[in-house]
């Protein structure tokens, strides 16, 4: 079976807890992809819920880091992007459209890792430990 997202070094931010959590989200997304391929609806619902739970935990930690970062100007924009992702994935828990949800997750995550998350790197010192949310 193929993976939805293959981790690439370019996704690394240099912030250990962020990178570890991003890899975890990719792992859950790939588990979701395998559940979709197998046609297992009970597994699909379980993994979608896990993706929401894991993402919410990561987003809270990332947002706490950004809130504690002096001068970071885009916290509200970052929170909004996180909220939109959760809302979209939750909507799929009710009525999954497999190809649509997987395309959305893949595109959103890669764009987020390489786009919006890169914007905070000049404000945040690499290898920073996770703050308490």
Helices and strands as residue ranges (DSSP letters): G 9-11, H 16-38, H 41-67, H 75-94, H 98-111, I 112-116, G 118-120
